[in-house]
Amino acid sequence: MKAEIIAVGTEILTGQIVNTNAQFLSEKSAELGVDVYFHTAVGDNEERLLSAIDIASKRSDIVLLCGGLGPTEDDLTKQTLAKYLGRQLVFDEQASKRLDEFFATRPQYSRTPNNERQAQIVEGSTPIQNVTGLAVGSLLEVGGVTYIVLPGPPSELKPMVLQNLVPLFVEDNQTLYSRVLRFFGIGESQLVTVLSDLIDNQSDPTLAPYAKTGEVTLRLSTKAKTQEEADIKLDALEAQIMAIKTLEGQELSELHYGYGDDNSLARVAFEMLKEQGKTITAAESLTAGLFQSSLADFSGSSKVFNGGFVTYSIEEKSKMLQIPITDLQEHGVVSSFTAEKMAEQSRLLTDADFGIGLTGVAGPDELEGQPAGTVFIALATRTGVQSIRVVIGGRSRSDVRYIATLYAFNLVRRALLKD
């Protein structure tokens, strides 16, 4: 099933707002096994919107229109769709009642005739109620094409989709269940390559990869009547995925670190430290405290993290961490030696179980002959120290710093797994 998204609003074309709705709708469509082939943005102009709807209707099974449902004259999505289909606009009783209740409880707002437009739908449509706003959405099938009309504000669109639209696509009293697998140490292109057979032949469950900054997630989705029934199907697909090998010969299970949309490497490492009763510290150069700040985001961080060091200059590395400056000058600031000494000394000075050292070149210029994006990360424990060198190419300074902390948290995670 092919779909396309038409985002309506001149403010999108002028760059006043970012079209986040398209990303959200594409993600939800993929979970439902619907392929989105086109994204279109069109201004508040009837002629151009008619043209966009006509093109979409000839090449897609589902046309999602978002935006342009408000009360003003330039909100013309429903009116234009009605004109294209040769139908009238009619009032939805429930949406009209919601308008009545809204203005009855808010005397400070004046109700004007154009407010009534928000309660209208194209004749023959199934209304999709708006739980956070006043503009009703709708779903209508004509000539083998399903037209879905949604409000523009994400605070209205997202609840409408999740609570009211998705159930319309799930048949036989089934519910859509999803599971998100998170991977670190593999890019989206390679993940898609090694999973190509599963992706090309998917039916139910479906799987969809998403690239995040420095990591990749896979969303597995299935329709089932119960969570238990869904878990059987999702478990089987997950087992298949985990056994697949990367181009370097690693099983994907080795790169999988957690589940869920809101999870992170930092959270996983933090929870493992807490569960094992371990403490951690860090000495950071290029990341300037980002690793330590990430730890402090979690409740109970003081049980795991008592303090650490931000040592940007070579002088502060020597002074705060008690490393001879001649050694730092000899080996260079951007080196495995310096990262290891930073990790070792930070651990010793705070008597922590783990010490992290982060040093490198955030960019855009090179440093000590090392290209931008070169990072040395060390992990010191009570029994020894190890370090890695990574080159995070083609990224902004902020991305280099963020991804460097991901590598650091992954070192901690893997060390805790061995313990």
C-alpha positions as CSV (number, residue, x, y, z in Angstrom):
1,M,0.0,0.0,0.0
2,K,1.5,3.3,-1.1
3,A,0.9,6.6,0.7
4,E,2.0,10.2,0.4
5,I,1.9,13.2,2.7
6,I,0.8,16.6,1.7
7,A,1.7,19.3,4.3
8,V,-0.4,22.4,3.8
9,G,0.9,25.8,5.0
10,T,2.8,28.7,3.5
11,E,4.8,29.0,6.8
12,I,6.4,25.6,5.9
13,L,7.6,26.9,2.5
14,T,8.9,30.2,4.0
15,G,10.9,28.3,6.7
16,Q,9.0,29.7,9.6
17,I,8.2,26.2,10.9
18,V,9.8,22.8,10.4
19,N,7.6,20.0,8.9
20,T,8.0,17.5,11.8
21,N,4.5,16.1,11.0
22,A,5.9,14.4,7.9
23,Q,8.5,12.6,9.9
24,F,6.0,11.4,12.5
25,L,3.4,10.3,9.9
26,S,6.1,8.4,7.9
27,E,7.2,6.6,11.0
28,K,3.7,5.6,12.0
29,S,2.9,4.5,8.4
30,A,6.0,2.3,8.4
31,E,4.8,0.6,11.6
32,L,1.5,-0.2,9.9
33,G,3.2,-1.6,6.9
34,V,2.3,1.4,4.7
35,D,5.1,2.7,2.4
36,V,5.3,6.5,2.1
37,Y,6.6,7.3,-1.3
38,F,6.2,11.1,-1.5
39,H,6.3,14.2,0.8
40,T,4.8,17.4,-0.6
41,A,4.6,20.8,1.0
42,V,2.2,23.3,-0.6
43,G,1.2,26.8,0.4
44,D,-2.3,28.1,1.3
45,N,-3.4,28.4,-2.3
46,E,-6.4,26.5,-3.6
47,E,-5.1,26.1,-7.2
48,R,-1.8,24.6,-6.1
49,L,-3.4,22.4,-3.5
50,L,-5.9,21.1,-6.0
51,S,-3.0,20.2,-8.3
52,A,-1.1,18.5,-5.4
53,I,-4.2,16.4,-4.5
54,D,-4.8,15.5,-8.2
55,I,-1.2,14.2,-8.6
56,A,-1.3,12.3,-5.3
57,S,-4.6,10.7,-6.1
58,K,-3.2,9.2,-9.4
59,R,-0.2,7.6,-7.8
60,S,-1.0,6.7,-4.2
61,D,-3.5,4.6,-2.3
62,I,-3.5,6.9,0.7
63,V,-3.3,10.7,0.7
64,L,-2.6,12.3,4.1
65,L,-3.3,16.0,4.2
66,C,-2.1,17.8,7.3
67,G,-2.7,21.5,8.2
68,G,-5.1,24.1,7.0
69,L,-8.1,23.1,9.2
70,G,-8.3,26.3,11.2
71,P,-11.0,29.0,11.2
72,T,-9.3,31.6,9.0
73,E,-9.7,32.2,5.3
74,D,-6.3,30.7,4.4
75,D,-7.3,27.4,6.1
76,L,-8.7,25.8,3.0
77,T,-7.7,22.1,3.1
78,K,-11.1,20.6,3.6
79,Q,-12.8,23.1,1.3
80,T,-10.3,22.2,-1.5
81,L,-10.6,18.5,-1.0
82,A,-14.4,18.8,-1.1
83,K,-14.1,20.8,-4.4
84,Y,-11.7,18.2,-5.9
85,L,-14.1,15.3,-5.0
86,G,-17.3,17.2,-6.0
87,R,-18.8,16.9,-2.5
88,Q,-20.3,19.2,0.1
89,L,-18.9,20.1,3.5
90,V,-21.2,18.9,6.4
91,F,-21.0,19.5,10.1
92,D,-19.9,16.7,12.4
93,E,-22.2,16.6,15.4
94,Q,-19.6,15.7,18.0
95,A,-17.1,18.3,16.7
96,S,-19.9,21.0,16.8
97,K,-20.7,19.9,20.4
98,R,-17.1,20.3,21.3
99,L,-17.1,23.8,19.9
100,D,-20.2,24.6,22.0
101,E,-18.5,23.3,25.2
102,F,-15.3,25.1,24.5
103,F,-16.8,28.6,24.2
104,A,-19.4,28.0,26.9
105,T,-16.6,27.4,29.5
106,R,-14.4,30.3,28.1
107,P,-16.4,33.5,28.1
108,Q,-13.2,35.5,27.5
109,Y,-13.1,34.1,23.9
110,S,-15.6,35.5,21.3
111,R,-17.2,32.9,19.0
112,T,-17.2,34.0,15.4
113,P,-18.9,32.4,12.4
114,N,-15.7,31.2,10.9
115,N,-15.1,29.0,14.0
116,E,-17.8,26.7,12.7
117,R,-15.5,25.7,9.8
118,Q,-13.5,23.7,12.3
119,A,-16.4,21.3,12.9
120,Q,-16.9,20.5,9.2
121,I,-15.9,17.4,7.2
122,V,-16.2,16.4,3.6
123,E,-19.6,14.7,3.0
124,G,-19.3,10.9,3.5
125,S,-16.2,11.1,5.7
126,T,-15.6,9.2,8.9
127,P,-14.8,11.9,11.5
128,I,-11.5,11.6,13.5
129,Q,-12.0,13.5,16.8
130,N,-9.5,16.0,18.0
131,V,-8.8,15.4,21.7
132,T,-6.5,18.4,22.2
133,G,-8.0,21.0,19.7
134,L,-11.2,22.0,17.9
135,A,-10.5,21.1,14.3
136,V,-12.0,17.7,13.5
137,G,-10.1,15.3,11.2
138,S,-11.6,12.9,8.8
139,L,-11.1,9.7,6.7
140,L,-12.8,9.2,3.3
141,E,-12.4,6.5,0.6
142,V,-13.3,7.5,-2.9
143,G,-12.4,5.6,-6.1
144,G,-9.9,3.4,-4.3
145,V,-8.0,6.3,-2.7
146,T,-8.2,6.9,1.0
147,Y,-8.0,10.6,2.0
148,I,-7.0,11.4,5.6
149,V,-7.3,15.0,6.8
150,L,-5.4,16.0,9.9
151,P,-4.7,19.2,11.8
152,G,-1.4,21.0,11.5
153,P,-0.3,21.6,15.1
154,P,1.8,18.6,16.2
155,S,0.1,18.8,19.7
156,E,-3.2,18.0,17.9
157,L,-2.0,15.8,15.1
158,K,-0.1,13.3,17.2
159,P,-2.8,12.4,19.7
160,M,-5.3,12.2,16.9
161,V,-3.2,9.8,15.0
162,L,-2.2,7.6,18.0
163,Q,-5.6,7.5,19.7
164,N,-8.1,7.7,16.9
165,L,-6.5,7.1,13.5
166,V,-4.3,4.0,14.1
167,P,-7.2,1.9,15.4
168,L,-9.1,2.5,12.2
169,F,-6.3,0.7,10.3
170,V,-6.1,-2.2,12.7
171,E,-8.7,-4.8,11.8
172,D,-10.5,-7.7,13.5
173,N,-10.3,-6.2,17.0
174,Q,-6.5,-6.4,16.8
175,T,-4.1,-4.0,18.3
176,L,-0.8,-2.8,16.9
177,Y,2.1,-3.8,19.1
178,S,5.7,-2.5,18.6
179,R,9.1,-3.2,20.0
180,V,12.1,-1.0,19.4
181,L,15.6,-2.5,19.3
182,R,18.6,-0.2,19.8
183,F,22.0,-0.8,18.3
184,F,25.4,1.0,18.7
185,G,28.4,0.3,16.5
186,I,26.7,-0.1,13.2
187,G,25.5,2.4,10.6
188,E,22.0,2.4,9.1
189,S,23.3,1.6,5.7
190,Q,25.1,-1.6,6.8
191,L,22.2,-2.6,9.1
192,V,19.8,-2.3,6.1
193,T,22.2,-4.3,4.0
194,V,22.6,-7.2,6.3
195,L,18.8,-7.2,7.0
196,S,17.8,-6.8,3.3
197,D,16.3,-10.3,3.0
198,L,14.1,-9.7,6.1
199,I,13.1,-6.2,4.9
200,D,12.3,-7.2,1.4
201,N,10.2,-10.2,2.4
202,Q,8.5,-8.7,5.5
203,S,4.8,-9.0,6.0
204,D,3.7,-9.4,9.6
205,P,5.6,-8.5,11.7
206,T,7.2,-5.6,9.9
207,L,10.5,-3.9,10.6
208,A,11.7,-0.4,10.0
209,P,15.2,1.0,10.6
210,Y,15.7,4.6,11.8
211,A,19.0,6.4,12.0
212,K,19.7,8.4,15.2
213,T,22.7,10.5,16.0
214,G,25.5,7.9,16.5
215,E,23.2,4.9,16.6
216,V,20.4,3.0,14.8
217,T,17.0,1.6,16.0
218,L,14.8,-1.0,14.5
219,R,11.1,-0.9,15.1
220,L,9.3,-4.3,14.9
221,S,5.5,-4.1,14.7
222,T,2.7,-6.6,14.5
223,K,-1.0,-6.8,14.8
224,A,-2.4,-9.2,17.5
225,K,-5.3,-9.6,19.8
226,T,-3.1,-9.8,23.0
227,Q,0.3,-8.8,24.1
228,E,1.2,-12.4,24.6
229,E,0.3,-13.2,21.0
230,A,2.3,-10.3,19.8
231,D,5.3,-11.3,21.9
232,I,5.4,-14.7,20.3
233,K,5.7,-13.1,16.8
234,L,8.1,-10.3,17.9
235,D,10.3,-12.7,19.8
236,A,10.7,-14.9,16.7
237,L,11.6,-12.0,14.5
238,E,14.0,-10.6,17.1
239,A,15.8,-13.9,17.3
240,Q,16.3,-14.0,13.6
241,I,17.7,-10.4,13.6
242,M,20.1,-11.1,16.5
243,A,21.6,-14.1,14.8
244,I,22.5,-12.2,11.6
245,K,26.1,-11.2,11.2
246,T,27.5,-7.8,10.2
247,L,29.9,-7.4,7.3
248,E,32.8,-7.7,9.9
249,G,31.4,-11.0,11.2
250,Q,29.8,-9.8,14.4
251,E,26.4,-11.0,15.4
252,L,23.9,-8.2,15.7
253,S,23.3,-9.4,19.3
254,E,26.7,-8.0,20.2
255,L,25.7,-4.5,19.0
256,H,22.3,-4.5,20.6
257,Y,22.2,-2.6,23.8
258,G,18.6,-2.0,24.8
259,Y,14.9,-1.5,24.0
260,G,12.5,1.4,23.7
261,D,12.0,4.8,22.1
262,D,13.2,6.7,25.2
263,N,16.1,4.5,26.1
264,S,19.8,5.4,25.7
265,L,23.3,4.1,26.1
266,A,23.8,6.5,29.0
267,R,20.7,5.2,30.8
268,V,21.6,1.5,30.2
269,A,25.1,2.1,31.6
270,F,23.8,4.1,34.5
271,E,21.3,1.4,35.5
272,M,23.9,-1.3,35.2
273,L,26.3,0.7,37.5
274,K,23.5,1.2,40.0
275,E,22.5,-2.5,39.9
276,Q,26.0,-3.7,40.5
277,G,26.8,-1.0,43.1
278,K,29.6,0.5,41.1
279,T,30.8,4.1,41.0
280,I,32.2,6.0,38.1
281,T,34.1,9.3,37.4
282,A,35.5,10.9,34.3
283,A,38.1,13.4,33.1
284,E,36.9,15.1,29.9
285,S,38.6,17.3,27.4
286,L,36.8,17.7,24.1
287,T,33.4,16.7,25.6
288,A,33.7,19.4,28.3
289,G,31.6,17.6,30.9
290,L,29.0,16.1,28.6
291,F,29.6,12.5,29.8
292,Q,29.2,13.6,33.5
293,S,26.2,15.8,32.7
294,S,24.5,12.8,31.1
295,L,25.0,10.8,34.3
296,A,23.4,13.6,36.3
297,D,20.3,13.4,34.2
298,F,19.2,10.3,36.0
299,S,17.6,10.1,39.4
300,G,19.9,8.6,42.0
301,S,23.0,9.7,40.1
302,S,24.8,10.6,43.4
303,K,25.0,6.9,44.3
304,V,26.9,6.2,41.1
305,F,28.7,9.5,40.4
306,N,30.4,11.6,43.1
307,G,32.3,14.0,40.9
308,G,34.8,14.3,38.1
309,F,37.0,16.6,36.1
310,V,36.8,18.9,33.0
311,T,40.4,19.5,31.9
312,Y,40.3,21.3,28.6
313,S,43.9,22.7,28.5
314,I,47.1,20.7,28.8
315,E,48.0,22.8,31.9
316,E,44.7,21.8,33.7
317,K,45.2,18.2,32.7
318,S,48.6,18.2,34.4
319,K,47.4,20.3,37.4
320,M,44.0,18.8,38.2
321,L,44.9,15.2,37.4
322,Q,48.5,15.2,38.6
323,I,50.0,14.1,35.3
324,P,53.5,15.3,34.6
325,I,53.2,18.0,31.9
326,T,56.3,16.7,30.2
327,D,54.6,13.4,29.6
328,L,51.6,15.1,28.1
329,Q,53.8,17.1,25.9
330,E,55.8,14.1,24.8
331,H,52.8,12.0,23.9
332,G,50.5,14.7,22.8
333,V,47.1,15.7,24.2
334,V,45.3,13.8,21.4
335,S,46.6,10.3,22.2
336,S,45.8,7.0,23.8
337,F,48.4,7.8,26.4
338,T,46.7,11.0,27.5
339,A,43.2,9.3,27.5
340,E,44.5,6.4,29.6
341,K,46.2,8.7,32.1
342,M,43.1,10.9,32.4
343,A,41.0,7.8,33.1
344,E,43.5,6.3,35.6
345,Q,44.1,9.5,37.5
346,S,40.5,10.5,37.7
347,R,39.6,7.0,39.1
348,L,42.5,7.1,41.6
349,L,41.8,10.6,42.8
350,T,38.1,9.9,43.5
351,D,38.5,6.2,44.4
352,A,35.8,5.2,41.9
353,D,35.4,1.8,40.4
354,F,35.5,3.1,36.9
355,G,37.2,6.1,35.3
356,I,36.6,7.5,31.8
357,G,39.1,9.6,29.9
358,L,38.0,11.5,26.8
359,T,40.3,13.6,24.6
360,G,40.3,14.4,20.9
361,V,39.6,16.9,18.2
362,A,36.0,18.2,17.9
363,G,36.9,20.2,14.9
364,P,36.6,21.8,12.5
365,D,40.4,22.2,12.4
366,E,42.9,19.4,13.0
367,L,45.0,19.3,16.1
368,E,48.5,17.7,16.6
369,G,48.3,16.3,13.1
370,Q,45.0,14.5,14.0
371,P,42.0,15.1,11.8
372,A,38.8,16.6,13.1
373,G,36.6,13.9,14.7
374,T,39.5,11.9,16.1
375,V,38.8,10.8,19.6
376,F,40.6,8.7,22.2
377,I,38.5,7.2,24.9
378,A,39.9,5.2,27.8
379,L,38.3,3.2,30.6
380,A,40.2,2.5,33.8
381,T,39.1,-0.1,36.4
382,R,40.7,-1.3,39.6
383,T,42.5,-4.0,37.5
384,G,43.7,-2.1,34.5
385,V,43.0,0.4,31.7
386,Q,42.0,0.1,28.0
387,S,41.5,2.7,25.3
388,I,40.1,3.0,21.8
389,R,40.6,5.4,19.0
390,V,37.6,6.3,16.9
391,V,37.3,8.8,14.0
392,I,33.8,10.4,13.8
393,G,33.9,11.9,10.4
394,G,31.6,14.3,8.6
395,R,30.0,15.6,11.8
396,S,29.5,18.9,13.5
397,R,31.4,19.7,16.7
398,S,28.3,19.0,18.8
399,D,27.8,15.6,17.1
400,V,31.4,14.6,17.5
401,R,31.2,15.4,21.2
402,Y,27.9,13.6,21.7
403,I,28.9,10.5,19.8
404,A,32.2,10.4,21.7
405,T,30.1,10.1,24.9
406,L,28.2,7.2,23.4
407,Y,31.4,5.3,22.8
408,A,32.4,6.0,26.4
409,F,29.1,4.7,27.8
410,N,29.4,1.6,25.5
411,L,32.8,0.9,27.0
412,V,31.3,1.0,30.4
413,R,28.4,-1.2,29.4
414,R,30.6,-3.8,27.9
415,A,32.9,-3.9,31.0
416,L,29.9,-4.3,33.2
417,L,28.6,-7.1,31.1
418,K,31.9,-9.0,31.6
419,D,31.6,-8.4,35.3
